[in-house]
Amino acid sequence: MKNDRDFDNLRRKLVDNIETREARICVVGLGYVGLPLAISFGEANFRVIGIDVDGQVVKRLNRGVSHVTDISSKRLKALPKGALRFSKEFSEVKNCDVVIVCVPTPLGKTRDPDLSFVVNATQAISQHLCPGMLVLLESTTYPGTTEEIVRPLLEEANLKTGEDFFLAFSPERIDPGRQDFTLANTPKVVGGVTPECTEAAVHLYKQIVERVVPVTSTGAAEMVKLLENTYRAVNIALVNEVAIMCDRLELDVWEVVEAAATKPFGFMPFTPGPGVGGHCIPLDPHYLSWKLKTLDYKARFIELAGEINAAMPAYWVRKVQDSLNSAEKSVKGSNIVIVGVAYKKDVDDVRESPALDIIALLQKRGAEVSYVDPYVPSIRADGIEMKRKENVKEALRSADCAVIVTNHTDFDWEMIASESKIIVDTRDVVRHVR
């Protein structure tokens, strides 16, 4: 049986290896969270192995070709030789001191959390778990996942958390496309199963992050991420409902928001839009709502916010219908071009994008729908493959109506405003160029 002195020796060895850059780090999942993390540790002179189950991703990365918008291939190739390599094999774990899990956590068809990626990755890690390892989960999930799912699976290796290895949770805070706040200068929240687990994780992240914020448990750290995104989802839903109210009252919601934002205290502006997209805001609050249902509690704010945000694409389709009716046209048979299909500006990510719902609703009403987007060459909307129109001006001239869904910086808004016959602007961009 391992005594306290043995575990303290493991802790000291791990901390020393981190400080001397002798610690070998494995990052599991090489998407928009895992790849920046792997590169950051590589740039900090650690030896890093990145694991992903997608063989094509691994091959491209080993050739120095990045598939993540925020990470340039140039940055990937600039790493010191041998600092970072990529593999599909989980057997690489046994040679590492730290394993960080950054795999997807989607919702299933019934809007329940799908932890299959976390479970599969953890089971694979467990087969190669060694004494003294630090295992970290960064995938967004509901409070209790690290203790209730990850810990038991890892302990199947006949090693005990807090006695033989370290386990902690640290929520990812990556905002794709953002330049002002990056991995390095965004504070990192960390919660371990034991104080020693927290200490080890804090020490690791301090090597690449300016500020690390420890909390008392993995559950608290898991809840932090859900609170952050639930806060955004609820406030976006509020301003979306205010937009509907202003429409009924014949008021300009953007004027109202801009004026309210002049108050220097007690108000933070959120703007209305076509709905919410990406992996976080449409999904994360549902993790919390699902968990609370298991405890016989209904998260009313969260569910109502989800209903309002999910209804916004239909609201904007009605605005398209009204605008076409005013021009004595119907939606059926009209040529409608969607301006921007990514879920937010200046990224190529269409996950949960409200543009996909708007396209599907318009097609069901008989419209001929196309789209333009400098970041997204093709999409699948309602099961139909679509390719973008390459000539924006020509697409606008041939359209009966343009629907602005994503306000990419690269768009020529003056040209879009001048060439469009009818504009339905979900982002309030053309008002400022006319």
VOLUM-675199 format. One line per 5 residues: number of its first residue (from 1); their letters; for each residue x, y, z of C-alpha. Coordinates in pm, 1 decimal. Layout:
BEGIN
NUM> a> X:Y:Z  ...
//
This chain:
BEGIN
1> mkndr> 0.0:0.0:0.0  131.0:343.3:-91.3  185.8:576.6:206.0  176.4:958.3:222.3  553.3:981.3:175.9
6> dfdnl> 536.8:775.9:-143.6  265.0:1001.1:-284.6  453.6:1314.1:-182.4  753.1:1179.2:-372.1  534.6:1132.0:-681.0
11> rrklv> 406.3:1489.0:-643.5  754.8:1633.6:-606.0  881.0:1439.2:-906.9  591.7:1562.8:-1122.9  640.9:1924.6:-1015.0
16> dniet> 1017.5:1902.1:-1073.3  963.9:1754.6:-1419.1  721.8:2033.8:-1505.7  963.2:2303.3:-1384.6  1257.9:2156.0:-1574.4
21> reari> 1047.1:2090.8:-1885.6  1123.1:1721.0:-1855.5  752.7:1640.6:-1823.6  611.7:1479.8:-2136.0  263.3:1597.8:-2221.1
26> cvvgl> -9.0:1419.7:-2415.1  -310.5:1607.6:-2553.6  -604.8:1388.1:-2658.0  -831.6:1553.7:-2915.3  -678.3:1798.7:-3162.7
31> gyvgl> -963.5:2033.4:-3243.1  -1001.4:2403.4:-3169.5  -921.1:2339.1:-2798.9  -660.9:2063.9:-2805.8  -438.5:2184.4:-3089.9
36> plais> -372.3:2533.2:-2945.7  -298.7:2368.8:-2610.6  -53.1:2121.2:-2762.2  124.2:2395.9:-2955.7  143.7:2624.3:-2651.6
41> fgean> 316.9:2354.8:-2448.0  546.3:2281.2:-2742.4  637.5:2649.4:-2765.3  713.5:2641.2:-2390.2  980.3:2374.0:-2458.7
46> frvig> 784.4:2071.8:-2345.1  785.3:1749.4:-2544.6  426.8:1696.9:-2659.4  237.7:1416.4:-2829.2  -103.7:1493.5:-2976.5
51> idvdg> -350.1:1207.2:-3016.9  -658.1:1209.8:-3238.4  -872.0:924.8:-3370.6  -899.8:1096.4:-3710.3  -611.7:957.8:-3913.8
56> qvvkr> -637.9:1228.2:-4178.6  -603.6:1501.1:-3916.1  -295.2:1327.2:-3775.4  -135.4:1294.7:-4119.6  -192.6:1661.1:-4205.8
61> lnrgv> -58.4:1780.7:-3871.6  253.8:1567.1:-3904.4  307.7:1739.0:-4241.6  276.8:2075.3:-4067.6  -69.2:2156.5:-4204.3
66> shvtd> -317.5:2299.3:-3953.5  -691.3:2235.4:-3981.0  -783.6:2484.4:-3706.1  -854.4:2842.5:-3817.2  -686.4:3005.3:-3516.5
71> isskr> -364.0:2807.0:-3565.6  -163.6:2886.9:-3876.7  45.4:2618.9:-4044.7  334.6:2863.0:-4014.8  307.1:2858.9:-3635.7
76> lkalp> 287.8:2480.7:-3636.6  600.6:2448.7:-3852.6  790.6:2702.7:-3639.3  801.0:2469.1:-3338.6  1143.5:2330.2:-3242.1
81> kgalr> 1217.5:1997.3:-3405.0  1081.3:1712.7:-3194.2  874.2:1939.2:-2970.3  540.5:1817.2:-3103.5  432.9:1511.2:-3294.3
86> fskef> 96.8:1349.3:-3362.3  -41.0:996.7:-3347.8  -357.2:785.4:-3343.7  -211.9:544.9:-3087.6  -315.6:570.6:-2721.8
91> sevkn> -16.1:354.7:-2631.4  178.7:683.2:-2642.6  14.9:770.3:-2309.3  238.7:535.4:-2110.4  541.2:748.5:-2197.9
96> cdvvi> 383.3:1070.3:-2068.3  363.8:1249.0:-1733.9  54.5:1457.8:-1816.4  -255.2:1368.0:-2021.5  -507.2:1638.7:-2114.4
101> vcvpt> -841.7:1531.2:-2262.1  -1002.2:1778.2:-2506.9  -1258.8:1565.7:-2688.5  -1609.0:1673.0:-2804.4  -1908.7:1654.9:-2571.7
106> plgkt> -2213.6:1696.4:-2799.4  -2578.6:1653.7:-2715.1  -2769.7:1351.4:-2835.9  -3093.8:1361.5:-3034.3  -3289.5:1384.7:-2710.3
111> rdpdl> -3072.4:1681.5:-2596.3  -2901.7:1464.8:-2333.5  -2520.8:1488.8:-2289.8  -2328.2:1246.8:-2509.8  -2015.2:1157.4:-2313.4
116> sfvvn> -1911.7:871.9:-2541.8  -1598.4:1055.7:-2658.5  -1493.7:1125.2:-2298.6  -1566.2:765.9:-2194.8  -1377.1:616.1:-2489.2
121> atqai> -1075.7:841.6:-2438.1  -1068.7:775.7:-2061.0  -1092.8:400.1:-2107.9  -804.5:411.4:-2355.0  -595.6:623.6:-2115.0
126> sqhlc> -673.1:387.3:-1825.8  -502.2:102.3:-2011.0  -174.6:298.1:-2003.2  -210.1:492.3:-1676.7  105.1:498.7:-1463.1
131> pgmlv> 176.9:611.4:-1106.4  250.0:982.8:-1078.8  54.2:1084.2:-1390.2  -158.7:1398.3:-1399.6  -482.7:1355.6:-1595.7
136> llest> -686.2:1663.2:-1685.8  -1027.7:1691.8:-1848.5  -1101.1:2011.0:-2044.3  -1411.1:1899.3:-2233.5  -1720.6:2096.1:-2130.7
141> typgt> -1963.3:1882.5:-1934.9  -2205.1:1876.4:-1640.6  -2093.5:1900.8:-1276.2  -1995.3:1559.5:-1146.6  -1850.6:1414.9:-1467.4
146> teeiv> -1488.7:1405.3:-1350.7  -1575.3:1238.0:-1018.4  -1859.9:1014.6:-1139.1  -1742.8:910.1:-1487.0  -1372.2:979.4:-1540.3
151> rplle> -1237.7:884.9:-1197.4  -1393.3:533.6:-1178.6  -1280.4:453.2:-1533.3  -922.8:556.7:-1458.8  -919.9:365.1:-1131.5
156> eanlk> -993.1:45.2:-1324.0  -613.9:47.7:-1372.7  -588.5:-45.7:-1001.4  -451.2:296.9:-918.1  -617.7:539.7:-678.4
161> tgedf> -686.0:907.8:-740.3  -495.0:1124.8:-495.2  -278.0:828.7:-391.2  -124.6:704.1:-715.5  -214.8:965.1:-976.1
166> flafs> -354.7:1318.3:-1001.9  -690.4:1412.1:-1155.8  -837.7:1757.2:-1221.4  -1079.2:1948.5:-1440.5  -1002.3:2277.0:-1618.6
171> perid> -1271.2:2421.8:-1846.3  -1156.1:2538.3:-2187.3  -1221.0:2905.2:-2257.4  -1122.5:2925.8:-2623.4  -1320.2:3180.6:-2826.2
176> pgrqd> -1252.9:3095.6:-3193.5  -1145.4:3391.0:-3405.0  -1067.7:3612.9:-3108.3  -732.6:3793.4:-3108.2  -741.6:4002.0:-2788.6
181> ftlan> -795.2:3712.4:-2547.3  -599.2:3395.7:-2622.3  -499.9:3083.6:-2432.4  -205.4:3268.4:-2278.6  -386.6:3570.1:-2132.5
186> tpkvv> -726.7:3420.8:-2048.5  -732.5:3311.9:-1681.1  -744.5:2932.8:-1638.5  -979.4:2782.0:-1380.1  -862.3:2455.3:-1222.5
191> ggvtp> -1026.2:2219.3:-973.9  -874.8:1890.5:-857.5  -1017.4:1584.1:-686.6  -781.7:1655.7:-394.5  -583.1:1965.7:-297.5
196> ectea> -268.9:1792.7:-423.9  -437.3:1728.2:-759.5  -532.3:2095.1:-782.3  -178.2:2202.2:-693.2  -26.4:1982.5:-964.6
201> avhly> -268.4:2110.4:-1228.3  -214.7:2473.6:-1128.4  161.1:2425.4:-1153.0  127.3:2280.8:-1502.8  -93.9:2553.4:-1647.0
206> kqive> 121.8:2829.1:-1496.0  385.6:2732.7:-1750.8  171.4:2861.8:-2040.8  -103.8:3078.9:-1887.3  -54.2:3415.5:-1719.2
211> rvvpv> -308.0:3356.5:-1440.9  -443.2:3031.0:-1299.1  -750.3:3037.2:-1071.7  -783.5:2735.2:-839.2  -1123.1:2627.9:-706.0
216> tstga> -1199.5:2372.1:-438.4  -1330.1:2082.7:-648.7  -1373.3:1942.4:-997.8  -1748.4:2006.5:-966.3  -1691.6:2375.5:-899.5
221> aemvk> -1464.2:2400.5:-1204.9  -1722.0:2219.0:-1420.1  -1994.5:2454.2:-1295.2  -1783.7:2762.6:-1375.5  -1792.4:2689.8:-1748.5
226> llent> -2165.0:2622.7:-1749.2  -2234.2:2942.5:-1556.8  -2028.9:3146.3:-1805.1  -2216.7:3018.7:-2107.0  -2557.0:3004.6:-1938.6
231> yravn> -2509.6:3371.2:-1848.0  -2452.3:3449.7:-2214.2  -2738.8:3230.7:-2335.4  -2988.2:3387.3:-2094.3  -2884.9:3745.3:-2174.5
236> ialvn> -2890.9:3680.3:-2548.3  -3239.3:3534.3:-2506.6  -3345.6:3842.0:-2310.7  -3231.2:4085.0:-2578.1  -3380.8:3863.6:-2850.6
241> evaim> -3715.7:3883.6:-2674.0  -3670.2:4259.5:-2637.0  -3613.9:4270.6:-3013.7  -3951.0:4102.7:-3067.0  -4111.8:4345.0:-2821.3
246> cdrle> -3956.9:4644.7:-2997.9  -4080.6:4510.6:-3330.0  -4436.7:4504.2:-3193.2  -4390.5:4852.0:-3044.8  -4239.4:4985.4:-3370.3
251> ldvwe> -3912.9:5071.6:-3197.6  -3552.8:5014.8:-3311.9  -3406.6:4758.0:-3071.7  -3047.8:4845.9:-3163.9  -3108.4:5210.7:-3084.3
256> vveaa> -3255.0:5107.8:-2749.7  -2957.8:4881.6:-2667.7  -2702.8:5145.2:-2770.3  -2870.4:5407.2:-2553.2  -2899.2:5170.9:-2255.1
261> atkpf> -2529.0:5087.3:-2290.6  -2437.1:5447.3:-2208.1  -2518.2:5373.0:-1843.8  -2176.6:5327.5:-1679.5  -2297.7:5077.5:-1419.1
266> gfmpf> -2553.9:4803.3:-1376.8  -2591.1:4721.8:-1746.3  -2392.8:4510.3:-1992.7  -2504.1:4529.2:-2355.9  -2598.0:4218.9:-2552.4
271> tpgpg> -2725.9:4245.6:-2909.0  -3007.7:4052.6:-3075.8  -2946.5:3826.7:-3369.9  -3063.5:3524.8:-3568.7  -3016.1:3282.6:-3279.3
276> vgghc> -2712.5:3123.8:-3116.5  -2454.5:2888.4:-3262.9  -2121.5:2720.3:-3205.3  -2046.9:2437.8:-2966.5  -2089.3:2629.0:-2640.3
281> ipldp> -2393.0:2854.8:-2600.2  -2655.9:2634.1:-2770.5  -2534.0:2322.4:-2586.7  -2366.5:2396.8:-2254.5  -2674.7:2517.4:-2063.4
286> hylsw> -2846.4:2190.1:-2155.0  -2575.3:1995.4:-1968.1  -2673.1:2181.7:-1653.1  -3045.0:2151.9:-1717.7  -3008.8:1775.9:-1773.9
291> klktl> -2806.9:1729.0:-1455.2  -3061.2:1922.5:-1248.2  -3345.5:1708.0:-1386.0  -3172.3:1406.0:-1233.1  -3195.1:1592.7:-900.8
296> dykar> -3567.0:1668.7:-949.2  -3513.5:2036.9:-1026.2  -3631.8:2220.1:-1335.6  -3390.6:2487.2:-1461.5  -3663.8:2721.5:-1582.5
301> fiela> -3441.4:3013.7:-1686.7  -3220.8:2787.0:-1895.2  -3507.2:2611.7:-2070.0  -3691.4:2935.5:-2143.8  -3374.9:3096.3:-2281.4
306> geina> -3322.8:2794.3:-2503.6  -3678.6:2819.0:-2637.3  -3643.9:3190.4:-2718.9  -3307.2:3155.0:-2890.8  -3421.5:2848.2:-3085.5
311> ampay> -3724.1:3042.7:-3213.8  -3522.6:3331.2:-3359.0  -3457.6:3174.9:-3703.4  -3835.0:3142.7:-3752.2  -3879.9:3504.1:-3640.6
316> wvrkv> -3635.1:3625.1:-3907.3  -3794.1:3405.8:-4174.4  -4122.5:3580.1:-4097.3  -3941.9:3912.4:-4142.9  -3825.4:3789.3:-4484.5
321> qdsln> -4180.1:3692.5:-4569.9  -4312.5:4034.2:-4462.0  -4044.4:4216.9:-4660.8  -4119.1:4017.6:-4975.1  -4493.8:4067.4:-4926.9
326> saeks> -4435.9:4443.2:-4913.6  -4272.2:4412.3:-5256.2  -4569.3:4205.4:-5378.2  -4364.6:3883.7:-5383.8  -4405.6:3555.8:-5200.7
331> vkgsn> -4137.6:3345.6:-5038.4  -4227.0:3058.0:-5267.1  -4028.9:3094.4:-5587.5  -3820.5:3387.9:-5460.8  -3443.4:3381.5:-5495.6
336> ivivg> -3296.9:3445.6:-5151.1  -2926.1:3474.6:-5072.8  -2793.7:3421.6:-4721.2  -2503.0:3652.3:-4641.5  -2278.7:3457.1:-4404.6
341> vaykk> -2346.9:3108.0:-4269.8  -2081.3:3066.9:-3996.8  -2217.9:3087.0:-3642.6  -2011.3:3401.7:-3571.3  -1806.6:3647.3:-3769.8
346> dvddv> -1459.8:3575.3:-3903.5  -1463.5:3197.8:-3839.5  -1538.8:2897.6:-4060.3  -1739.4:2709.5:-3796.7  -2102.8:2631.4:-3885.0
351> respa> -2181.0:2409.1:-3586.0  -2533.3:2486.2:-3463.7  -2533.9:2796.4:-3685.5  -2877.0:2963.8:-3702.5  -2810.5:3017.1:-4073.3
356> ldiia> -2871.4:2646.2:-4130.4  -3214.7:2670.1:-3968.1  -3301.0:2983.6:-4166.2  -3203.0:2812.5:-4491.6  -3408.0:2501.5:-4408.0
361> llqkr> -3715.5:2706.8:-4315.1  -3694.9:2913.4:-4633.7  -3652.6:2603.0:-4849.3  -3957.8:2444.0:-4687.0  -4152.9:2752.9:-4792.0
366> gaevs> -4045.2:2702.4:-5152.7  -3766.3:2961.6:-5176.8  -3460.9:2916.1:-5396.9  -3181.8:2965.2:-5143.6  -2810.7:3023.9:-5198.3
371> yvdpy> -2537.3:3166.7:-4977.7  -2213.5:3361.6:-4977.2  -1945.1:3329.1:-4711.2  -1569.3:3384.8:-4753.5  -1489.7:3127.4:-4482.6
376> vpsir> -1727.2:2842.7:-4567.1  -1702.0:2683.1:-4914.4  -1982.6:2430.2:-4860.8  -2249.9:2335.4:-4607.9  -2515.5:2072.3:-4549.2
381> adgie> -2849.4:2228.6:-4459.2  -3146.7:2004.8:-4381.9  -2963.1:1715.5:-4548.3  -2893.3:1908.1:-4869.4  -2537.3:1982.7:-4982.4
386> mkrke> -2485.0:2344.7:-5085.5  -2181.7:2523.5:-5228.4  -2131.6:2895.1:-5186.1  -2173.8:3147.3:-5464.8  -1825.9:3276.4:-5543.9
391> nvkea> -1932.8:3610.3:-5695.5  -2105.9:3803.2:-5416.2  -2215.6:4095.6:-5631.3  -2367.8:3869.2:-5894.3  -2545.9:3660.8:-5627.4
396> lrsad> -2698.6:3975.3:-5475.7  -2806.8:4118.7:-5810.9  -2991.0:3798.8:-5902.4  -3159.6:3767.0:-5562.4  -3500.4:3898.5:-5460.5
401> caviv> -3384.3:3930.7:-5101.0  -3057.7:3920.0:-4906.4  -3060.2:3795.5:-4547.4  -2758.4:3904.1:-4344.8  -2686.7:3634.7:-4087.5
406> tnhtd> -2311.5:3661.2:-4021.3  -2132.5:3996.5:-4017.3  -1787.4:3888.7:-4142.9  -1529.7:4167.1:-4151.2  -1429.3:4061.6:-4503.1
411> fdwem> -1768.0:4149.9:-4652.0  -1797.2:4474.4:-4850.7  -2101.5:4606.8:-4670.0  -2139.5:4918.2:-4885.2  -2155.7:4699.2:-5194.9
416> iases> -2398.1:4458.4:-5026.5  -2623.2:4746.9:-4926.2  -2620.6:4900.6:-5275.8  -2664.8:4578.3:-5475.3  -2943.7:4418.4:-5271.7
421> kiivd> -3306.6:4474.8:-5370.5  -3437.9:4384.5:-5024.0  -3226.8:4335.5:-4711.4  -3326.5:4159.5:-4391.9  -3043.1:4241.6:-4154.8
426> trdvv> -3023.8:4022.1:-3845.1  -2696.6:4186.1:-3732.2  -2767.2:4556.8:-3782.5  -2467.2:4618.5:-4009.9  -2607.7:4796.3:-4316.1
431> rhvr> -2765.5:5075.7:-4112.1  -2414.8:5199.1:-4039.4  -2298.9:5208.4:-4404.1  -2598.9:5366.7:-4569.6
//
